């Protein structure tokens, strides 16, 4: 592939990455994209959900071709290593090249989904490009539950074909995806002052790989929340009078938690026993996860007792037991498609607020009734414990079409270009095609993109040569509509 063309796309992505675009904080990226479109002389509009549509005229010879919707999202999952100073609300994401891979400096790269916008902007501003009339659809807050796509106004689009560039395996075309829903649990706790003679420590789980809870949920990566609670239960079994508090872990509904921590109070006379237990447990976990989590760590560090105290002794054991019942990982595999996850749960975020422990879980399922039953398990847990629950963002699955013109074109063009037939899949990750298709049912849709590994984590990286190949394929696919 032409390095000059690839470098042009990556330069545009770097420019996008200078603009803060954390989910739910689009106050800088939204006007930036609007201004970009206007500077090119294109028609630009937005809706009440902050979605943006940039209309690019057809090039000569394509005036009678169908209008093509090119779709990606403006926000990103903001993850960083604990030792990295970075404020996603104002600091740019800085990329660097590691051989054939593009990475960021201690943070998520944001190639999910800046690479889509970069490919669109590269195409729209290239005088040599050939294409039908384009509607570049840039959606808002995809990473928090496909919010923009689900709230798009009827009539916002006129196109009949949609190409989503939010898939992450080069040469794999996606034609369907699971639906999903967040569930929030609030479990009450009783606080009290730490008795005299207790030592305060913070139990910290870290060094985990993390990653996308849709794409990588089946891999078996460790969940920091789960490991922390396992450690706390073993401590309480050893020292029943131990107290815990300030449980926290995870950052986003669609990211597997990489770090978690809890305050711990134990009698001074039992501190050495607890320290020895944590040493043994760390060795056990390192053995269990030796291949997939080489940097796993478990540690006790000195800390201060918070003003509000910790959970009382009875609450400490009950809350740990309750939280340990929250499932994480794959519940069902697809019976129709070998190797595809059907239903899963991500124990995503754990936090403590005054007299309440709050939990955010995200379940995905290709079968809505099965997913609903999984969520009902969380509701039952809350009722048993005397807590409360509520559902959060949810989105529908994308049902595959038995006949798709865009898919047949894509398969033929990819095979002609690269001498190898592409794979066709239904993914367990959530894609906006399902939400958009629920409003615009006439759309013929496909999703593809360059190779991105470990999105939603500081190890996110993109395969640079795949950008050039996808760029070439993308343009040939558009040219086929003449």
Beta strands, then each sheet from edge to edge (+ up, - down):
strand 1: 43-46
strand 2: 52-56
strand 3: 68-73
strand 4: 95-98
strand 5: 101-104
strand 6: 134-139
strand 7: 161-164
strand 8: 172-177
strand 9: 179-188
strand 10: 191-192
strand 11: 198-206
strand 12: 211-212
strand 13: 243-249
strand 14: 255-256
strand 15: 260-267
strand 16: 297-302
strand 17: 310-311
strand 18: 329-333
strand 19: 341-353
strand 20: 356-365
strand 21: 388-395
strand 22: 423-427
strand 23: 444-447
strand 24: 452-453
strand 25: 461-463
sheet 1: 1+ 2- 6+ 3+ 7+ 23+
sheet 2: 4+ 5- 25+ 24-
sheet 3: 8+ 22+
sheet 4: 18+ 19- 20+ 9- 21+
sheet 5: 10+ 17-
sheet 6: 13+ 15- 11+ 16-
sheet 7: 12+ 14-
end
